[in-house]
Amino acid sequence: MPASDPDGSVLLTSDDVGALLAAAVQHAGGTLVSWALDHVDANPAQSTTATYSALVDWPYGRREELLGVSARASGPADTDTAAEIFADGQREVAVWIYPQDPDLPGLARAAYAESMAEVANSHHVFSRPVQPDDLNLQMIGYRPRRRAVVRVGLGDQVVYVKVLRARLFDDVLARHRLLEQAGVPVAEVAATTDDHLLILRELPGQPLARAIFGTTEPCTAEGLIELLDSMPASVARLERRPPWSDAVRHYARMVSAAMPSLEPKLNRLVDLIGQGLAPIPPGNEPTHGDFHEGQVHVAGGRVCGLLDTDTVGPGRRADDLACLVAHLSTIQRMNASQEARVHQLIRRWVPVFDTRVDPAELRLRSAAVIISLATGPFRGQEPDWERETATMIGSAEALVRQVS
């Protein structure tokens, strides 16, 4: 590996990657017409994965494609062999064309109506047999080599297909079943497949992420706490997953790599967060692990559903509440009325959270989560990512300032 670019981050975010993409497309039988960086996942000094929106001429015509490339300081990993390995003289990288993600074998089926119709019919997912043309597919989220979620609709019937890595599938399903059996309002499992698709029925109500912009109270802070506290005690006996705050220095390095001007401020924040949280024990409450407004469904002013239970395990209630506060504090591209509405909710909910957990801990953990979220604008190549990143770090700074 080149000493100056061990993780491939320079190569994968520069124009030099164009020759690599062209070679990969040519190997697949096409000609690269144009490309643009779409998404970056960086793990400084270890690995980088990037995707590129590309226009490709194939023998059957021109079409848009999504190309993925992974580079690792240690060289290709075992799962990289499911992609094509290309060398540029200095390093080897794995290249694939969506949806042939080397770590998500089920994505190739979940991405197309033809194969999803076969899955739906073989598992009786819908109330009647379906044809490909009956289905409406929408990619809700794709994190290359990590996970994907596809919304599949048949009229007013909707399921969500979670595309998971093989080594995580059984664990994710077991955690979901654990909450389901305890009466926590999680989504009903419609089907599972051998290529690691977890198909879930749509929850009732609407996502809190949408309800927060309504004119009525979406739910109460007490209701959110009660939802978390309804998780069974057995969750605390699962494998412990570190809270977001444990990785704050790692995320700060990622942000600093993208925006070196923020490094002094981030180092100071990381030190203050670490000092403030150091005396606090890990905790043994059942926690969600990634609790935010996108994970909760509400109806009639009450909580009615909980999503993405993959991360449940022992921790501190402050971990979950801090995650929610951080997400609400960093919603991007709101208009003035939406911003006022969200700030009003934060001002109303946080004092209630302060009665359940230590206020200083809540703010320090919230700041840590914000720093992790601040990797998002660059990773997603948002048009104004530098300003958005700086604003988010400013929000983290404001929270730390309240308790320092």
C-alpha positions as CSV (number, residue, x, y, z in Angstrom):
1,M,0.0,0.0,0.0
2,P,1.3,3.5,-0.8
3,A,2.6,5.1,2.5
4,S,1.0,8.4,1.6
5,D,-2.5,6.9,1.1
6,P,-2.8,3.7,3.1
7,D,-6.6,3.6,3.3
8,G,-7.2,4.7,-0.3
9,S,-9.1,7.8,0.7
10,V,-7.1,10.1,-1.6
11,L,-7.4,7.8,-4.6
12,L,-11.1,7.1,-4.2
13,T,-12.0,10.8,-3.8
14,S,-9.8,12.2,-6.6
15,D,-10.0,12.2,-10.4
16,D,-7.4,9.4,-10.5
17,V,-10.1,6.9,-9.7
18,G,-11.6,7.5,-13.1
19,A,-9.1,5.2,-14.8
20,L,-10.0,2.4,-12.4
21,L,-13.7,2.8,-13.0
22,A,-13.2,2.8,-16.7
23,A,-11.1,-0.4,-16.5
24,A,-13.8,-2.1,-14.3
25,V,-16.6,-1.1,-16.7
26,Q,-14.6,-2.2,-19.7
27,H,-14.0,-5.6,-18.0
28,A,-17.8,-5.9,-17.6
29,G,-18.3,-5.3,-21.3
30,G,-19.2,-1.6,-21.3
31,T,-17.6,1.9,-21.9
32,L,-17.6,4.5,-19.1
33,V,-19.0,7.8,-20.4
34,S,-19.0,9.9,-17.3
35,W,-18.9,9.5,-13.5
36,A,-19.3,11.5,-10.3
37,L,-18.6,10.7,-6.6
38,D,-21.8,9.7,-4.9
39,H,-21.0,8.5,-1.4
40,V,-17.9,8.0,0.8
41,D,-17.4,5.7,3.8
42,A,-14.0,6.4,5.4
43,N,-12.3,4.5,8.2
44,P,-9.1,6.6,8.5
45,A,-5.8,4.6,8.1
46,Q,-7.8,1.4,7.6
47,S,-10.3,1.4,4.7
48,T,-12.4,3.5,2.3
49,T,-15.5,2.6,0.4
50,A,-17.0,4.9,-2.2
51,T,-19.8,4.8,-4.7
52,Y,-20.0,6.6,-8.0
53,S,-22.9,7.6,-10.2
54,A,-21.9,6.6,-13.7
55,L,-23.2,6.7,-17.2
56,V,-22.2,3.6,-19.1
57,D,-22.6,2.5,-22.7
58,W,-23.4,-1.2,-22.9
59,P,-23.9,-3.2,-26.1
60,Y,-27.7,-3.0,-25.5
61,G,-27.6,0.8,-24.9
62,R,-26.7,3.6,-22.5
63,R,-27.8,3.5,-18.8
64,E,-27.0,5.0,-15.4
65,E,-25.1,2.7,-13.1
66,L,-23.9,2.9,-9.5
67,L,-20.3,1.7,-9.2
68,G,-18.7,0.8,-5.9
69,V,-15.0,0.6,-4.9
70,S,-13.3,-0.5,-1.7
71,A,-9.7,0.0,-0.7
72,R,-8.1,-1.4,2.4
73,A,-4.7,-0.7,4.0
74,S,-4.3,-4.4,4.7
75,G,-5.2,-5.4,1.2
76,P,-8.5,-7.1,-0.1
77,A,-10.6,-8.9,2.6
78,D,-12.2,-12.3,2.1
79,T,-15.6,-10.9,1.0
80,D,-13.8,-8.6,-1.6
81,T,-13.3,-11.7,-3.7
82,A,-17.1,-11.6,-4.4
83,A,-16.3,-8.4,-6.4
84,E,-13.7,-7.9,-9.1
85,I,-10.2,-7.1,-7.9
86,F,-8.2,-4.5,-9.8
87,A,-4.6,-3.4,-9.3
88,D,-3.2,0.0,-10.3
89,G,0.4,-1.0,-9.7
90,Q,0.5,0.2,-6.1
91,R,-2.7,-1.3,-4.6
92,E,-5.5,-3.8,-5.1
93,V,-9.1,-2.6,-4.8
94,A,-12.5,-4.3,-5.0
95,V,-14.9,-3.0,-7.6
96,W,-18.6,-3.9,-8.2
97,I,-21.6,-2.7,-10.1
98,Y,-24.8,-2.2,-8.0
99,P,-26.6,-4.3,-7.0
100,Q,-23.9,-6.9,-6.9
101,D,-22.6,-5.7,-3.5
102,P,-20.0,-8.2,-2.2
103,D,-21.2,-8.1,1.4
104,L,-25.0,-8.0,0.6
105,P,-25.8,-11.0,-1.4
106,G,-29.6,-10.4,-1.2
107,L,-29.4,-7.0,-2.7
108,A,-29.4,-8.4,-6.2
109,R,-32.9,-9.8,-5.6
110,A,-34.3,-7.0,-3.5
111,A,-33.4,-4.4,-6.1
112,Y,-35.6,-5.7,-8.9
113,A,-39.4,-6.2,-9.1
114,E,-39.0,-9.4,-11.0
115,S,-37.1,-11.2,-8.3
116,M,-39.0,-9.5,-5.5
117,A,-42.3,-10.8,-7.0
118,E,-40.8,-14.3,-6.8
119,V,-39.8,-13.8,-3.2
120,A,-43.2,-12.3,-2.3
121,N,-45.1,-15.2,-3.9
122,S,-43.0,-18.0,-2.5
123,H,-43.3,-16.6,1.0
124,H,-47.0,-15.4,0.7
125,V,-45.9,-11.8,1.7
126,F,-49.0,-10.2,0.2
127,S,-52.7,-11.1,0.3
128,R,-52.6,-12.4,-3.3
129,P,-50.0,-13.6,-5.9
130,V,-48.3,-10.7,-7.6
131,Q,-46.7,-9.9,-10.9
132,P,-43.5,-7.7,-11.2
133,D,-45.6,-4.8,-12.6
134,D,-47.8,-4.9,-9.5
135,L,-45.0,-3.9,-7.3
136,N,-43.6,-0.4,-6.5
137,L,-40.0,-0.6,-5.3
138,Q,-38.2,2.3,-3.6
139,M,-34.7,2.2,-2.2
140,I,-35.0,3.8,1.2
141,G,-31.4,3.6,2.1
142,Y,-28.2,2.0,0.9
143,R,-25.0,2.0,2.9
144,P,-22.5,0.2,0.6
145,R,-21.3,-3.1,2.0
146,R,-23.2,-2.6,5.3
147,R,-27.0,-2.6,4.7
148,A,-29.9,-1.6,2.5
149,V,-33.6,-1.1,3.0
150,V,-36.1,-1.4,0.1
151,R,-39.8,-0.4,0.4
152,V,-42.0,-2.7,-1.6
153,G,-45.6,-1.6,-2.1
154,L,-48.7,-3.4,-3.5
155,G,-51.4,-0.8,-3.4
156,D,-52.0,-0.1,0.3
157,Q,-50.0,-3.1,1.4
158,V,-46.4,-2.2,2.2
159,V,-43.4,-4.2,3.4
160,Y,-39.8,-3.2,4.0
161,V,-37.0,-5.5,2.9
162,K,-33.9,-5.2,5.1
163,V,-30.8,-6.5,3.2
164,L,-28.3,-7.7,5.8
165,R,-24.8,-9.0,5.9
166,A,-24.6,-12.8,6.3
167,R,-22.8,-12.8,9.6
168,L,-25.3,-10.4,11.2
169,F,-28.6,-11.9,10.0
170,D,-29.3,-14.5,12.7
171,D,-28.4,-12.1,15.4
172,V,-30.6,-9.3,14.1
173,L,-33.6,-11.7,13.7
174,A,-33.1,-13.0,17.2
175,R,-33.1,-9.5,18.7
176,H,-36.2,-8.6,16.8
177,R,-38.0,-11.8,18.0
178,L,-37.0,-11.1,21.6
179,L,-38.7,-7.7,21.6
180,E,-41.7,-9.1,19.6
181,Q,-42.3,-11.8,22.2
182,A,-42.1,-9.2,25.0
183,G,-44.9,-7.1,23.5
184,V,-42.7,-4.2,22.3
185,P,-44.5,-2.8,19.2
186,V,-41.9,-3.9,16.6
187,A,-42.8,-4.6,13.0
188,E,-44.2,-8.0,12.1
189,V,-41.8,-10.3,10.3
190,A,-43.4,-11.3,7.0
191,A,-40.6,-13.5,5.7
192,T,-36.9,-14.3,5.9
193,T,-34.7,-15.7,3.0
194,D,-31.5,-17.7,2.7
195,D,-29.8,-14.7,1.1
196,H,-30.3,-12.7,4.3
197,L,-33.4,-10.6,3.5
198,L,-35.5,-9.7,6.5
199,I,-39.0,-8.7,5.3
200,L,-41.0,-6.6,7.7
201,R,-44.6,-5.4,7.5
202,E,-45.3,-1.7,7.7
203,L,-45.9,-0.3,11.2
204,P,-49.1,1.6,11.9
205,G,-49.1,5.3,12.2
206,Q,-46.4,7.5,10.7
207,P,-42.7,8.0,11.4
208,L,-42.0,10.5,14.2
209,A,-39.5,12.0,11.7
210,R,-42.5,13.2,9.7
211,A,-44.9,13.9,12.6
212,I,-42.5,16.4,14.3
213,F,-43.4,18.9,11.6
214,G,-47.2,18.6,12.2
215,T,-49.3,21.1,14.0
216,T,-50.2,18.8,16.8
217,E,-48.0,17.2,19.5
218,P,-46.7,13.9,17.8
219,C,-46.2,12.2,21.2
220,T,-45.0,13.0,24.6
221,A,-41.4,12.8,26.0
222,E,-42.9,10.5,28.7
223,G,-44.2,8.2,25.9
224,L,-40.8,7.9,24.3
225,I,-39.2,7.0,27.7
226,E,-42.0,4.5,28.3
227,L,-41.3,2.9,24.9
228,L,-37.7,2.4,25.8
229,D,-38.5,1.2,29.3
230,S,-40.9,-1.4,27.9
231,M,-38.0,-3.4,26.5
232,P,-37.6,-6.7,28.5
233,A,-34.8,-7.1,31.1
234,S,-33.4,-9.9,28.9
235,V,-32.1,-7.3,26.5
236,A,-29.5,-6.3,29.1
237,R,-28.1,-9.8,28.9
238,L,-27.3,-9.6,25.2
239,E,-23.8,-8.8,24.0
240,R,-22.8,-5.3,24.9
241,R,-22.3,-2.9,22.0
242,P,-20.3,0.3,22.8
243,P,-22.4,3.5,22.9
244,W,-21.7,6.2,20.3
245,S,-19.7,8.2,22.8
246,D,-17.1,5.4,23.1
247,A,-16.2,6.1,19.4
248,V,-16.2,9.9,19.6
249,R,-12.5,10.2,19.0
250,H,-12.8,7.9,15.9
251,Y,-15.6,10.0,14.4
252,A,-13.7,13.2,15.2
253,R,-10.8,11.9,13.2
254,M,-13.1,11.2,10.3
255,V,-14.5,14.7,10.4
256,S,-11.1,16.2,10.8
257,A,-9.8,14.2,7.8
258,A,-12.6,15.8,5.7
259,M,-12.3,19.3,7.3
260,P,-8.8,19.8,8.9
261,S,-9.8,23.3,10.0
262,L,-12.2,21.8,12.6
263,E,-9.5,19.6,14.2
264,P,-8.5,21.8,17.1
265,K,-12.2,22.3,18.1
266,L,-12.9,18.6,17.7
267,N,-9.9,17.6,19.8
268,R,-11.1,20.0,22.6
269,L,-14.6,18.6,22.5
270,V,-13.4,15.0,22.5
271,D,-11.3,15.7,25.6
272,L,-14.1,17.4,27.4
273,I,-16.6,14.7,26.6
274,G,-14.2,12.0,27.6
275,Q,-13.4,13.6,30.9
276,G,-17.0,14.2,31.7
277,L,-18.1,10.6,30.9
278,A,-15.1,8.8,32.3
279,P,-16.5,8.3,35.8
280,I,-19.8,6.9,34.6
281,P,-20.2,3.1,34.5
282,P,-21.4,1.4,31.3
283,G,-24.9,0.7,32.6
284,N,-27.1,-2.4,32.4
285,E,-30.5,-1.0,31.3
286,P,-32.1,-2.4,28.1
287,T,-31.3,0.1,25.4
288,H,-32.2,0.4,21.7
289,G,-28.7,1.6,20.6
290,D,-29.7,3.8,17.7
291,F,-32.8,5.6,19.0
292,H,-34.0,8.6,16.9
293,E,-37.0,10.1,15.2
294,G,-36.7,7.8,12.2
295,Q,-37.1,4.7,14.4
296,V,-40.4,5.6,16.1
297,H,-43.9,5.5,14.7
298,V,-46.7,7.5,16.3
299,A,-50.5,7.9,15.9
300,G,-53.0,10.0,17.7
301,G,-50.3,11.6,19.8
302,R,-49.0,8.3,21.1
303,V,-46.1,6.0,20.3
304,C,-47.2,2.9,18.4
305,G,-44.1,1.3,16.9
306,L,-40.3,0.8,17.0
307,L,-37.9,0.1,14.2
308,D,-34.4,-1.1,13.7
309,T,-33.8,-3.3,16.7
310,D,-30.5,-4.6,15.4
311,T,-28.5,-2.7,18.1
312,V,-30.5,-3.5,21.3
313,G,-28.4,-4.5,24.3
314,P,-27.3,-3.3,27.7
315,G,-26.4,0.3,28.3
316,R,-27.6,3.5,29.8
317,R,-31.0,5.2,29.1
318,A,-29.0,8.4,28.6
319,D,-27.4,6.7,25.5
320,D,-30.8,6.4,23.8
321,L,-32.2,9.8,24.8
322,A,-29.0,11.5,23.8
323,C,-29.2,9.8,20.4
324,L,-32.7,11.3,19.9
325,V,-31.6,14.7,21.1
326,A,-28.6,14.7,18.7
327,H,-30.7,13.7,15.7
328,L,-33.3,16.3,16.4
329,S,-30.6,18.9,16.8
330,T,-29.0,18.2,13.5
331,I,-31.9,17.9,11.0
332,Q,-30.8,19.5,7.8
333,R,-32.6,21.6,5.2
334,M,-35.7,22.6,7.2
335,N,-37.7,25.7,6.4
336,A,-38.2,28.3,9.1
337,S,-41.5,26.9,10.4
338,Q,-40.2,23.4,10.6
339,E,-37.1,24.6,12.4
340,A,-39.2,26.5,14.9
341,R,-41.4,23.4,15.5
342,V,-38.4,21.1,16.1
343,H,-36.7,23.5,18.4
344,Q,-40.0,23.8,20.4
345,L,-40.1,20.1,20.8
346,I,-36.5,19.9,22.0
347,R,-37.2,22.6,24.5
348,R,-40.2,20.7,25.8
349,W,-38.8,17.2,25.8
350,V,-35.3,17.7,27.1
351,P,-36.4,18.9,30.6
352,V,-38.5,15.7,30.8
353,F,-35.5,13.6,29.8
354,D,-33.5,15.4,32.5
355,T,-35.8,14.0,35.1
356,R,-35.0,10.4,33.9
357,V,-31.2,10.7,33.4
358,D,-28.4,12.9,34.5
359,P,-28.6,16.2,32.6
360,A,-24.9,16.6,32.2
361,E,-24.5,13.0,30.9
362,L,-27.4,13.6,28.5
363,R,-25.7,16.6,27.0
364,L,-22.2,15.1,26.7
365,R,-23.6,12.0,25.1
366,S,-25.7,14.1,22.7
367,A,-22.6,16.0,21.7
368,A,-20.7,12.8,21.0
369,V,-23.6,11.5,18.8
370,I,-23.6,14.8,16.9
371,I,-19.9,14.4,16.1
372,S,-20.7,10.9,14.7
373,L,-23.5,12.4,12.6
374,A,-21.2,15.1,11.4
375,T,-19.5,12.5,9.2
376,G,-22.7,12.3,7.2
377,P,-22.7,15.4,4.9
378,F,-19.2,14.5,3.5
379,R,-20.0,10.8,3.3
380,G,-23.2,11.6,1.3
381,Q,-21.4,14.3,-0.7
382,E,-24.1,16.9,0.2
383,P,-23.8,20.0,-2.0
384,D,-23.0,22.2,1.0
385,W,-21.4,19.6,3.2
386,E,-18.7,21.8,4.6
387,R,-21.1,24.4,6.0
388,E,-23.5,21.6,7.3
389,T,-20.5,19.8,9.0
390,A,-19.4,23.0,10.7
391,T,-22.9,23.8,11.9
392,M,-23.2,20.3,13.4
393,I,-20.0,20.6,15.3
394,G,-21.2,24.0,16.5
395,S,-24.3,22.3,17.9
396,A,-22.1,19.7,19.7
397,E,-20.0,22.6,21.1
398,A,-23.1,24.4,22.4
399,L,-24.2,21.2,24.3
400,V,-20.7,20.7,25.9
401,R,-20.6,24.4,26.9
402,Q,-23.8,23.9,28.9
403,V,-22.0,21.5,31.3
404,S,-18.4,22.5,31.1
